[in-house]
Amino acid sequence: MTPARPPENWAENRNENREEYRDEAPSTTLPVTYTRSLAADNPQTQAEGSGSALPDSALPESALGVSGEVFRPVLDRFERFLRYEKHRSEETIRSYISDLEGFFGYMARRGVRHLDSIDASLIREWLGSLHLRQAARSTVARRGSTLRTFFTWAQEEELVHSNPTRGMRTPKRENHLPPVLSREQMNQLLTTLQERRAQDPRDARLLRLEAVVEVLYASGMRISELTGLDLQSVDRANKTVRVLGKGNKERVVPLGTPALKALNRWVSYGRPQWIPEGSQGVTALFIGPRGGRANARQIREDLTRLLRTVENTQASGAHVLRHSAATHLVDGGADIRSVQELLGHSSLATTQIYTHVSMKRLAETYARAHPRA
């Protein structure tokens, strides 16, 4: 197969019609369990390009199950509410539906067939079962929040007479400090990528991985935001990238020269290898081997394997690069509100955790400012 040529002026042409491409993925209008079953039955689809990732700490009970299909119509209705009325991102919608599939699958196995049969004791029982399965407190807290959102909506839609989650308390999220790489570890990671590229300068997967690492570290964006980028999202002239974040909020963040160079290598030499001959209109910046929009789960796995090469760290996944970018900015004296804007946090309190992570900066400030240091 003759590789496609890189797009001309790829960063300068703006096309407001953002088409969604998923590597061999079914339409997102299909039920979630059906799309998962397709991926499970097809190793190729599962390996790259399903366009979705399981939520954190996914547990074996997360499938709705045959008996739970009685709840499928209301789940589909709630999904439409999230997508078309609340305008939630696809990542958020998948998380909500996955949580609810687990809950309703459990209810069905307990013999529950109607929404109005669900009371607070059954909800507490399900949340307790998650504790017994050693789910993280953050997972239990998130799933409790999902149920509150769902039953509040269900009551407003008159699908239930009362809201069983009203007044119910769920565990508070633990304020764990996020894992970060030191500057030295980050340099080690980037050096590893450069050495691998020197051995095989045209390896498409390696070129994609290097571009992904450089962009995530330069911008601090989320993996879901990265896989949503299109070619025209990048403005090379101004060294910026336009990001569509949570709640469909758009922001523009800077990109450094190393990130832009890595993107140029990917777009010029790697990406064309994966575009099928004769394909037209593939707008995604990061694609998979079959030419569809890159699979976030596969990129996470590639990053996790790469992070294993870094000494003295247990960090894994894409978020460690986001955490590291934010921490290094705070270390360097960046204003916390500027970091908030870069990361796309709606609350400053979320960003302030990086002031706690940055112990080196705190110690240096103390040494300079305190008379008895």
C-alpha positions in Angstrom: 0.0 0.0 0.0 1.3 3.4 -1.0 1.4 5.7 2.0 -0.8 8.8 1.8 1.0 12.1 1.5 0.9 14.4 4.5 -1.8 17.0 4.3 -0.6 20.3 2.8 -0.8 23.2 5.2 -2.2 20.8 7.8 -2.1 23.3 10.7 -3.4 26.3 8.8 -6.6 25.0 7.1 -9.6 25.3 9.4 -12.6 23.1 8.9 -15.3 23.7 11.4 -17.1 20.4 10.5 -15.3 18.1 13.0 -16.0 14.6 11.8 -15.6 11.7 14.2 -13.5 8.8 13.0 -13.1 5.7 15.2 -10.8 2.9 14.2 -13.4 0.3 13.1 -15.6 1.4 15.9 -19.4 1.0 15.8 -21.5 4.2 15.8 -21.8 5.8 19.3 -25.6 5.7 18.9 -25.5 1.9 19.5 -25.9 0.7 23.1 -22.7 0.7 25.0 -22.8 -3.0 25.9 -23.2 -3.9 22.2 -20.2 -1.8 21.2 -18.2 -3.5 23.9 -19.3 -7.0 22.8 -18.1 -6.2 19.3 -14.7 -5.2 20.6 -14.5 -8.3 22.8 -15.4 -10.6 19.9 -12.9 -8.9 17.5 -9.3 -8.9 18.7 -8.3 -6.4 16.0 -11.0 -4.0 17.0 -10.1 -4.4 20.6 -6.4 -3.9 20.1 -6.7 -0.5 18.4 -9.4 1.8 17.5 -12.5 1.1 19.6 -12.5 4.8 20.5 -13.4 4.1 24.1 -11.7 3.2 27.3 -13.1 1.5 30.4 -13.5 3.8 33.4 -10.9 3.7 36.2 -11.0 0.7 38.5 -13.5 -1.1 36.2 -14.8 -4.1 38.0 -16.1 -7.4 36.6 -19.7 -6.6 37.5 -19.7 -3.6 35.2 -21.6 -5.4 32.4 -25.4 -4.9 32.4 -26.0 -8.6 31.8 -28.9 -10.3 30.0 -31.3 -9.9 32.9 -30.5 -6.3 33.2 -31.5 -5.4 29.7 -34.9 -4.6 31.1 -33.3 -1.3 32.1 -31.8 -0.6 28.7 -34.6 1.8 27.4 -34.2 4.1 30.4 -30.4 4.0 30.1 -30.6 4.9 26.4 -33.0 7.8 27.3 -30.6 9.0 30.0 -27.7 8.8 27.6 -29.6 11.0 25.1 -30.3 13.5 27.9 -26.6 13.7 28.8 -25.6 14.1 25.1 -28.2 16.4 23.7 -29.4 18.4 26.7 -26.4 18.5 29.0 -23.8 18.4 26.2 -21.5 16.1 28.1 -18.4 14.8 26.5 -18.3 11.2 25.1 -15.8 10.3 27.8 -18.2 11.5 30.5 -21.2 9.8 29.0 -19.3 6.5 28.7 -18.3 6.8 32.4 -21.9 7.5 33.5 -23.4 4.6 31.4 -20.7 2.2 32.5 -21.4 3.0 36.2 -25.2 2.6 35.7 -24.8 -0.7 33.8 -22.9 -2.1 36.8 -25.6 -0.8 39.2 -28.6 -2.1 37.1 -26.8 -5.4 36.4 -26.6 -5.9 40.2 -30.2 -4.9 40.7 -31.3 -7.4 38.1 -29.4 -10.2 39.8 -31.2 -9.2 43.0 -34.5 -9.7 41.2 -35.3 -6.0 40.8 -37.1 -5.2 37.5 -38.6 -1.7 38.1 -37.0 1.7 39.0 -39.6 2.3 41.7 -38.5 -0.9 43.4 -35.1 0.6 44.1 -34.7 2.1 47.5 -31.8 3.6 49.6 -31.0 0.2 51.2 -30.4 -1.5 47.8 -28.2 1.4 46.8 -26.2 1.2 50.0 -26.0 -2.6 49.5 -24.5 -2.1 46.0 -22.0 0.5 47.2 -21.0 -1.8 50.0 -20.4 -4.6 47.5 -17.9 -2.3 45.7 -16.1 -1.9 49.0 -16.0 -5.7 49.4 -14.5 -5.9 45.9 -11.8 -3.5 47.1 -12.8 -0.7 44.8 -11.0 2.6 45.5 -12.9 5.2 47.6 -12.7 7.5 44.6 -14.5 4.9 42.5 -17.3 4.3 45.1 -17.7 8.1 45.5 -18.0 8.6 41.7 -20.5 5.9 41.3 -22.6 7.3 44.2 -22.5 10.6 42.4 -23.6 9.0 39.2 -26.6 7.5 41.0 -27.6 10.8 42.4 -27.5 12.4 39.0 -29.5 9.6 37.4 -32.2 9.5 40.1 -32.5 13.3 40.2 -33.1 13.2 36.5 -35.5 10.2 36.8 -37.6 12.0 39.3 -37.8 15.1 37.2 -38.9 12.9 34.3 -41.5 11.3 36.6 -40.0 7.9 36.1 -39.8 7.4 39.9 -42.1 8.7 42.6 -39.2 9.6 44.9 -35.5 9.9 44.7 -33.8 7.1 46.8 -30.5 9.0 46.8 -31.9 12.1 48.5 -30.0 12.7 51.7 -27.7 9.7 51.1 -24.0 10.1 51.9 -21.3 8.5 49.9 -17.6 8.3 50.8 -15.6 11.5 50.1 -12.9 11.2 47.6 -9.5 10.7 49.1 -7.1 13.6 48.4 -4.2 11.6 47.2 -1.4 13.6 45.8 -1.1 12.8 42.1 2.0 10.9 40.9 4.5 13.0 39.0 7.8 12.5 37.3 10.7 14.6 38.3 12.4 16.8 35.7 15.2 14.2 35.5 12.8 11.3 35.0 10.9 13.3 32.3 14.2 13.9 30.5 15.0 10.2 30.8 11.6 9.4 29.2 12.2 11.8 26.3 15.8 10.6 25.8 14.5 7.0 25.5 12.1 8.1 22.8 14.8 9.9 20.9 17.1 6.9 21.0 14.4 4.6 19.7 13.6 7.0 16.9 17.3 7.2 15.9 17.2 3.4 15.4 14.0 3.5 13.3 13.1 7.0 12.1 10.0 5.9 10.2 8.3 3.7 12.8 4.7 5.1 12.7 3.7 3.9 16.2 6.9 5.3 17.7 6.5 8.6 15.9 2.9 8.8 17.3 4.0 7.9 20.8 6.8 10.6 20.8 4.3 13.2 19.5 1.8 12.2 22.1 4.3 12.5 25.0 5.6 15.8 23.8 2.1 17.3 23.3 0.7 16.0 26.6 3.8 17.3 28.6 3.8 20.6 26.7 0.1 21.3 27.1 -1.1 19.4 30.2 -4.2 18.3 28.3 -6.2 15.2 29.1 -5.9 12.1 26.9 -9.5 12.4 25.8 -8.8 16.0 24.7 -5.7 14.8 22.8 -7.6 12.1 20.9 -10.2 14.7 20.0 -7.7 17.0 18.2 -8.0 17.5 14.5 -5.3 18.6 12.1 -6.6 22.2 12.1 -6.6 22.3 15.9 -2.9 23.1 15.7 -1.7 26.6 14.8 2.0 26.3 14.0 2.5 30.0 13.3 1.3 31.0 16.8 2.6 27.8 18.5 -0.8 27.0 20.0 -3.4 24.2 20.0 -7.2 24.6 20.3 -8.5 22.1 22.8 -12.1 21.0 23.4 -12.4 20.2 27.1 -14.9 19.0 29.6 -18.4 20.4 29.1 -17.4 21.3 25.5 -15.5 24.2 26.7 -12.8 25.4 24.3 -9.4 26.7 25.3 -6.2 27.6 23.5 -3.0 26.4 25.0 0.7 27.0 24.0 2.9 24.3 22.4 6.7 24.5 22.7 9.1 23.9 19.8 10.0 20.3 20.7 6.3 19.4 20.7 5.7 21.0 17.3 8.8 19.3 15.8 7.5 15.9 17.1 4.1 16.7 15.6 5.7 17.5 12.2 7.6 14.2 12.2 4.3 12.3 13.0 2.2 14.2 10.4 4.9 14.0 7.7 6.2 10.5 8.1 4.1 8.4 10.5 0.4 9.4 10.0 0.5 8.9 6.2 1.5 5.3 6.6 -1.8 4.6 8.4 -4.2 6.3 6.0 -5.7 3.8 3.6 -5.1 4.5 0.0 -7.9 6.6 -1.5 -9.2 7.8 1.9 -10.6 11.3 1.9 -11.4 13.7 4.7 -9.5 12.0 7.6 -9.3 15.0 9.9 -8.1 13.5 13.2 -4.6 14.5 14.2 -3.8 11.3 15.9 -5.0 8.2 14.1 -4.7 4.4 14.5 -3.2 1.8 12.1 -6.5 1.5 10.1 -6.9 5.3 9.6 -9.5 6.0 12.2 -9.3 8.4 15.2 -6.8 7.1 17.8 -8.0 4.8 20.6 -7.4 6.5 24.0 -7.1 3.1 25.6 -4.3 1.9 23.3 -2.4 5.2 23.8 -2.7 4.8 27.5 -1.2 1.3 27.2 1.6 2.5 25.0 2.4 5.2 27.6 2.3 2.8 30.5 4.8 0.5 28.7 7.0 3.5 28.1 6.8 4.7 31.7 8.1 1.3 32.9 11.5 2.3 31.4 11.7 5.2 33.9 13.7 4.4 37.0 12.3 4.8 40.5 8.6 5.5 39.6 5.4 3.5 39.9 3.6 6.1 37.8 1.5 4.9 34.8 -0.9 6.2 32.2 -1.4 9.4 30.4 -2.5 11.5 33.5 1.0 11.4 35.0 2.2 13.6 32.1 -0.6 16.1 32.9 0.3 16.1 36.6 4.0 16.4 35.8 3.5 19.3 33.4 1.4 21.2 36.0 3.9 20.5 38.8 6.9 21.6 36.8 5.1 24.8 35.9 4.4 25.5 39.6 8.0 24.6 40.4 9.1 27.2 37.8 7.0 29.9 39.4 4.0 29.9 37.2 0.9 31.7 38.5 -1.6 29.2 39.8 -4.5 30.8 37.8 -2.5 30.5 34.6 -2.0 26.8 35.4 -5.7 26.5 36.0 -6.5 28.0 32.6 -3.9 25.8 30.9 -5.4 22.6 32.4 -9.0 23.6 31.8 -10.0 23.3 35.5 -13.3 24.9 36.3 -12.3 25.3 40.0 -9.1 26.8 41.3 -9.3 24.4 44.2 -8.6 21.5 41.8 -5.5 23.2 40.5 -4.2 24.1 44.0 -3.3 20.4 44.6 -0.2 21.1 42.6 1.0 23.5 45.1 1.1 20.6 47.6 2.8 18.3 45.1 5.5 20.9 44.6 7.4 20.3 47.8 10.7 21.4 46.3 9.2 24.8 45.5 7.7 25.1 48.9 11.0 24.2 50.6 12.9 26.8 48.5 10.3 29.5 49.2 10.5 28.8 53.0 14.3 28.9 52.9 14.2 32.3 51.2 11.4 33.9 53.2 11.6 32.6 56.8 14.0 34.4 59.1 14.6 31.2 61.1 14.9 28.8 58.1 
